[in-house]
Amino acid sequence: MFIKGVNLGNWLVLEKWMSPALFEGTDAEDEYWIPRKLSREVYEARIKIHRSEYIAERDFVTIKAMGMEAVRIPVPYFVFGDREPFTGCIKELDKAFNWAEKYGLTILLDLHTAPLGQNGFDNGGICGVCRWSKSPEEVEFVLSVLERLAERYGNRKGLWGIEAINEPVMDRAWKLFDVPNRYPAADKDMAEGSGPCTLEFLKDFYVRAYDRMRKFLPEEKYVVIHDGFELLAWKDFMQEEKYVNVVLDTHQYLMMAEAEGCEQNVEAYQEYIREHYEKEIQEMEQYFPVICGEWCLFNSYACGCDTKGGRSVLNGEEGSRKEALGVQEKKQIYQAVAEAQLNAWKKGSGYFYWSYKLLTDTVNEKGWIGWDSWDLGRCVDFGWFPTEEKDNRE
């Protein structure tokens, strides 16, 4: 198995930095607060238009033409429309399966958010709040969502697999990302008691999620678990014979390498990728098929700025600019880090680029640095990302 794919980020799970116009007229920083800051009519109208225009059938044609085989679709915990005041998105998901099957693509369904938050990130649905793992009722709700997704799509030809939860944060990542300060909570009372998930909790949750999904999910479909930003922590997990086609998902961004101390130049990136991504993925492939479910070409060096690990893009902070790079020099940097990362993913079982597109007009208006390297379509158009890879895995 080796799967090449791209994320349909910001379609069914909103991220403000990828689509700022949706948040206009509010002080909301995440999806939780949008319907609470807008009237019901305005919220529903914005969501309906966004979902119908952001991803359409033609995008699946484009993705196939890029040489991709699959899409990873982030979905919210309110996907079925059973959590007020949110609007569900099951009809859009049904369309996605029809389009994927029509054009020969498969889908990895990714449960991207959880009530009360699994990471405190803006992309987790609510900034600064991370209490989901401490609420048995909400853990059960998430399990029920996974079970219903498996029941609805388990026998669809277009289903590749289902990911139990996206980016649950454990202790090291909680500290590395400085979650409470980087993603300040709008409601301090809601954030009270927030903290990282434990390895013990996640192991228990993944076992329960596997059992619930497998009731409806054929064994040839994959159950995907996220590493919680601790790739090497899962060696002795789910190795029993009953666990079939379990895939381990790791997310690797160069801005995280920078936060870990990686110098901002091509040679340093290449060495970090070889010494960490390649070696660790190869090591974990002994236990699970490993995919890199999120990554991109973004790096501070190509942006010509010191962004402190990507904060300028993610938080709208300018950072300190260095000398601007020429078009060709920028292209060479992105091509080099693309090649190095793609070689690393080949030590595993596949990848999904983050993300397929951004709303370039509204993002560009903010003057955020490096946003274009998160947009696979632009990376392909600019020649930064190779569309015809030579397969050297054999």
C-alpha positions, 0 to 999 in steps of 0.5 A: 500500500502507498497512497498519495492524496491531499486534504480538503481543508477548510471545506467542512471544518473552517479555519479562519486563516484559510478563509478570513471572509467567512469571519467578517463582522465578528471577533470569532477566531474559530468555528465554535463562535461563528454561529454565536456571533452571527444571526442564524440566517446570516450564519446559515447563508454563509455556510451554505454558500461556502460549502457549495463554492469552496469544493465542487465536482470539478475539484475532484477532476483537478485533484485526479489530474494532479496525480493524486489518488485520494482526498482526506476530508476533515469533518466536524463532530456535528457532521450529522447536524445534531449539535446546535447551533451548528449546521451539519454537512452530511449532504456535502459528504454524500456528494464527495463520495459520488464525485470520488467514485466517479473519478477514481479517487478514494476518501479518508474521512477524518474526524477533525474536531471534538466537543470541548476540544481535543487540542485547543487549536483553532483547527480543533474547532475551539481555541484554548479549550481542551477538555474533551478527553475529560468528559465521558459523555462527549467521548461517547458522543464522538464514538457514536459519530464514528460508528454512524460514519462507518455505518453510512459509508463503510461499504462505499467503494470510495471509502479508503478509511476513517480516522478516529480523531485529528491531532489529539495533543499530548503533553510534549506538543501542548508545551511545544505549541504553548497552546493557552498562549498561542490560541487564547480562549474567548471564554476563560471559564470554558477553558478552565481545566484544559490540558493535554490528552494522556497516552493512556486515554488515547490508547483506550479511546482508539481501541473503543473506536476500532471496535465501534467502527468495525461493526460496520467497516469491512476489514479491507477498509482502514482504521486510522489513528493519529500519533498525538505528535509522538510517533515513536510512542505506539510500538506495542499498541494494537499489535494483536491479531484482531486489529486489522488494517490499522494505519498510524498517522503522523503530521510533520510540518517544517515549522514544527521542526523550526520550533524544535530548533532546526536552522532555517536553511535548505541543508538544515531542513534536508538533514532534519528530514533525513534524521527524523522523518525518514528514520522514525517513519521507517522504524514505525513501519515495522509496527503499522503502515505509517502515513503523513496525513498533513504536511506542506512546503511552508518554511521560514527560509523560503518566505524570506522572514523569521516567522518563529515556526510559522506563527506569521501564517497561522496567527497573522503575525508579520515576523521580522522580514529578511531580504526578499528572495527571487522567484527562481531562488524561492522555487529551488528552495520549495523543490528541494524541501518537496523532494526531501519530504516526498522521499521521507514519506516513501519510507512509509505508506503514503501522504496527504498534502495540506491543503488542496486550496486556500481562498487566495484573495482574502488570505492575500489581503491580510498580507500573511507570509508564505500562505501560497505554499499551503495551497497545493494547486499553486505549488503545482502551478508554480512548479514547486511540487512535482506532479509526476514523481519517479517511484523509487520505492522498489 
